[in-house]
Amino acid sequence: MSYKCYFGLTGQTIYKKNRKACRKPFKLKQTQAFVEYLEHEILKNKLSPNCCWE
């Protein structure tokens, strides 16, 4: 006879692991140079964000 038991911490750990795998990856690190360019243009040169997209 097999007995199954639920462990809340184990269930939560598995949920978090699966949740990370089902979302799109965070891409900010891949676009760091572009973000720095935008920051420079907006803060230092006082340009609007719309100006940087064109």
SVG drawing of the C-alpha trace seen along z (x, -y; Angstrom):
<svg xmlns="http://www.w3.org/2000/svg" viewBox="-2 -69 28 71">
<polyline fill="none" stroke="black" stroke-width="0.4" points="0.0,0.0 1.4,-3.4 0.6,-6.4 0.8,-9.9 1.4,-13.0 1.4,-16.7 4.3,-18.8 3.5,-22.5 7.1,-23.7 7.9,-21.1 4.8,-22.1 5.7,-25.8 9.3,-25.1 8.0,-23.1 5.5,-25.8 8.2,-28.5 10.5,-26.4 7.7,-25.7 6.6,-29.4 10.1,-30.6 10.1,-28.2 6.8,-29.4 7.5,-33.1 9.4,-35.1 12.9,-35.8 13.7,-39.3 15.5,-41.1 16.8,-44.2 20.3,-42.7 20.4,-42.0 19.5,-45.6 21.8,-47.3 23.6,-49.4 20.3,-50.7 19.0,-51.5 22.2,-53.5 21.8,-55.4 18.2,-56.3 19.2,-57.4 21.9,-59.6 19.7,-61.2 16.8,-61.8 18.7,-62.9 21.7,-64.7 20.6,-66.0 17.0,-66.7 15.4,-64.9 11.9,-63.4 11.6,-59.6 9.6,-60.0 12.7,-61.5 14.8,-58.4 12.4,-56.0 12.4,-57.7"/>
</svg>
